[in-house]
Amino acid sequence: MTTPMTQAVARRLAELSKGEPTMGTLNAALRHLAKWRAQVLENTLVKRSGDRVLSGPFKGLHYAVRASEGSRNARLVGCYEAALHPVIEEIVAGGYDLVIDIGSAEGYYATGLAMRMPEARVMARDVDPKARTACAAMVAANGLGARVEIGGEFTHADFALCAGQKTVVFCDIEGAEGDLLDPVAAPGLLQADVIVEVHEGMRPGLLATLTERFAPTHHVARFDRKLDDSGLPDWTHDFGDLDRLLLLWEWRSTPTPWLWMKRRAAA
């Protein structure tokens, strides 16, 4: 018996298949089927290995909600944004007083960092009410309700919080980082270390813009995507290569490099 999800996927696939096939429609069909298969794999992953992160910097985190965006699989496996794992460990060991997670979504980083950094104050900020609700559920599932402060929009003026305490800003806001991360409009940023996902595909030139803004006061390092299959459970060895790859897939359609910008001593 087919499920409602399978029926919906088939209907959408039929729509995409109408007319003369093109590279665009075939790519859209492939992505659509891949997302369907990833959802099937997520159900299997949770059934066989549970809903705690299996490896990586947030191993053991109770990932009790669906991802606000992208696949939950990579987060559960522990390979999500694997290129950032050394940076996460550096942040955890950095003795920060304040973590500000802007674009916190369902709280993967806010909750994970709160778990790993019990002495730090963690602020999770997202403009989407549904994301804030999911973040609250994630925080509660991990018993961190008293540690993570959930709120909405974060403005230039709010960066004044960074003064007088060692602060790291974690930013993932779908291209709006070019407007928010401006040390002229938000001088408080000069008192913080910043890790930001740069949506260069949405706004070409953002990498150069942000690098130019922060280079005088910060050491700027770029981190590009990589895959890490070391956290896949042993039972996935019985899977085909495509299914194993889909468990690592984060659903990205364009490159999204990260910039890790650490204050220079003189700053």
C-alpha positions in Angstrom: 0.0 0.0 0.0 1.4 3.4 -0.9 1.7 6.1 1.7 0.5 9.7 1.3 4.1 10.8 1.1 4.8 8.4 -1.7 1.7 9.5 -3.6 2.6 13.2 -3.2 6.1 12.4 -4.5 4.7 10.5 -7.5 2.4 13.4 -8.3 5.2 15.9 -8.2 7.4 13.7 -10.3 4.6 13.4 -12.9 4.4 17.2 -13.0 8.1 17.6 -13.5 8.0 15.0 -16.3 5.4 16.8 -18.5 6.6 18.2 -21.8 10.0 17.9 -23.4 12.7 16.9 -20.9 15.5 19.4 -20.2 18.5 19.3 -18.0 16.7 21.6 -15.6 13.6 19.3 -15.3 15.7 16.2 -15.0 17.9 17.8 -12.2 14.7 18.9 -10.4 13.3 15.3 -10.6 16.6 13.8 -9.4 16.6 16.2 -6.4 13.0 15.5 -5.7 13.5 11.7 -5.6 16.7 12.1 -3.6 14.8 14.1 -0.9 12.1 11.4 -0.8 14.7 8.7 -0.4 16.5 10.7 2.3 13.2 10.9 4.2 12.7 7.1 4.0 16.3 6.7 5.2 15.7 9.1 8.1 12.8 6.9 9.3 15.1 3.8 9.1 17.9 5.7 10.9 15.8 6.7 13.8 14.2 3.3 14.1 17.5 1.5 14.2 19.8 3.9 15.9 17.5 6.3 17.8 17.3 10.1 17.7 20.6 11.0 19.4 23.6 12.3 17.4 25.9 9.3 16.8 29.3 11.0 16.4 31.1 14.3 16.0 31.3 17.3 18.3 27.7 16.9 19.6 27.7 13.2 20.0 24.9 12.2 22.4 22.8 15.3 21.7 19.1 14.3 21.8 17.9 15.4 18.3 14.3 15.2 19.1 12.8 17.4 16.3 12.8 17.5 12.5 15.3 19.8 10.8 14.0 23.2 10.0 15.9 23.1 6.8 17.8 20.4 5.0 18.2 16.8 6.0 18.1 15.5 9.6 20.2 12.5 8.6 23.6 14.2 8.5 22.9 15.8 11.9 21.9 12.5 13.4 24.9 10.7 11.9 27.1 13.5 13.3 28.7 14.5 10.0 26.7 17.7 9.4 29.0 20.5 8.2 32.0 18.2 8.9 34.5 20.9 7.7 33.5 23.0 10.8 34.2 20.3 13.4 37.7 21.6 14.1 36.3 25.1 14.6 33.6 23.8 16.9 36.2 22.1 19.1 38.2 25.3 19.1 35.1 27.2 20.2 34.4 24.7 22.9 37.9 25.0 24.3 38.0 28.8 23.8 36.6 29.8 27.2 33.8 32.0 25.8 31.4 33.7 28.1 28.7 34.3 25.5 27.6 32.4 22.4 25.2 34.2 20.1 23.6 31.8 17.5 21.9 34.0 14.8 19.6 32.0 12.5 19.5 29.2 15.1 16.7 27.2 13.3 15.8 24.2 15.4 18.8 24.7 17.6 21.4 22.2 16.5 24.3 24.5 17.2 22.8 26.4 20.1 21.8 23.3 22.0 25.0 21.4 21.1 27.2 24.3 22.2 25.2 24.7 25.4 25.8 21.0 26.1 29.5 21.2 25.4 30.1 24.7 27.1 28.3 24.5 30.5 29.9 27.8 31.7 28.8 29.9 28.7 25.6 31.9 28.2 23.9 30.8 25.0 21.5 33.0 23.0 19.5 31.4 20.1 18.0 33.9 17.7 15.7 33.3 14.7 13.0 35.4 13.0 10.9 32.3 12.3 8.4 31.5 15.1 8.2 27.8 14.0 12.0 27.6 14.2 11.9 29.1 17.7 9.3 26.5 18.8 11.4 23.7 17.4 14.5 25.1 19.2 12.6 25.3 22.5 11.6 21.6 22.0 15.2 20.6 21.3 16.5 22.6 24.3 13.9 21.0 26.6 14.6 17.5 25.3 18.2 18.0 26.4 17.4 19.5 29.8 19.0 22.8 28.9 16.0 25.1 29.2 17.8 27.3 31.8 20.9 27.6 29.6 19.6 28.7 26.2 17.8 32.0 25.7 15.5 31.9 22.7 14.5 35.0 20.9 13.7 36.7 17.5 15.4 39.3 15.4 19.0 40.3 16.3 20.0 43.8 15.2 23.1 45.9 14.8 22.6 47.5 18.2 22.3 44.1 19.9 26.0 43.4 19.2 26.8 45.8 22.0 26.4 42.7 24.2 29.8 41.6 23.0 31.7 44.3 24.8 33.3 43.2 28.1 32.9 39.5 27.6 34.5 36.9 25.4 32.0 36.3 22.7 31.6 34.1 19.6 28.9 34.8 17.1 27.5 31.9 15.0 25.6 33.2 12.0 23.6 31.4 9.3 20.9 33.7 7.9 20.5 32.7 4.2 22.3 35.6 2.6 21.3 38.4 5.1 24.8 38.1 6.7 25.9 40.7 4.2 23.6 43.2 5.8 23.9 42.2 9.5 27.6 41.6 9.8 28.8 45.1 9.3 31.3 46.4 11.9 30.6 50.0 10.9 26.9 49.7 11.6 27.5 47.2 14.5 30.8 48.1 16.2 30.1 45.5 18.8 31.2 43.0 16.3 34.8 44.2 16.7 34.7 42.6 20.2 33.6 39.2 19.0 34.9 36.2 17.1 32.5 35.3 14.2 31.8 32.1 12.3 29.4 32.7 9.4 28.0 30.6 6.6 28.3 32.7 3.4 25.6 32.2 0.9 27.7 33.2 -2.1 25.2 31.5 -4.5 22.4 33.8 -3.3 24.5 36.9 -3.3 27.7 36.7 -5.4 30.5 38.7 -3.9 29.6 38.2 -0.2 32.8 36.3 0.5 34.9 39.1 -0.7 32.8 41.7 1.0 32.9 40.0 4.4 36.6 39.2 4.2 37.4 42.8 3.3 35.2 44.1 6.2 36.9 42.0 8.9 40.4 41.5 7.6 41.8 44.6 9.3 40.6 43.4 12.8 40.3 39.7 12.5 42.2 36.7 11.2 39.9 35.3 8.4 40.0 31.6 7.5 37.7 29.9 4.9 36.2 26.4 5.3 34.6 24.6 2.4 32.4 21.6 2.4 33.6 18.0 2.9 32.0 14.6 3.5 32.9 12.4 6.4 31.3 8.9 6.5 33.1 7.8 9.7 30.0 8.2 11.8 27.7 6.0 9.7 26.4 3.1 11.8 27.8 -0.4 11.1 24.4 -1.6 9.9 24.6 0.8 6.9 27.4 -1.3 5.4 24.6 -3.5 4.0 23.3 -0.5 2.1 24.2 0.5 -1.4 26.5 3.4 -2.0 23.7 5.8 -3.0 21.8 5.3 0.2 25.0 5.8 2.2 25.7 9.0 0.4 22.1 10.2 0.9 22.6 9.7 4.7 25.5 12.3 4.4 23.7 14.6 2.1 22.8 18.1 3.5 20.4 19.1 0.6 22.6 22.0 -0.5 22.2 23.2 -4.1 25.0 25.8 -4.2 28.4 26.1 -2.4 28.1 27.6 1.1 31.6 28.2 2.5 32.2 29.3 6.0 34.4 32.1 7.3 36.0 31.8 10.7 37.0 35.3 11.8 39.0 35.6 15.0 39.9 38.9 16.6 43.5 40.0 16.2 45.2 40.7 19.6 45.5 44.4 18.8 41.8 44.7 18.1 
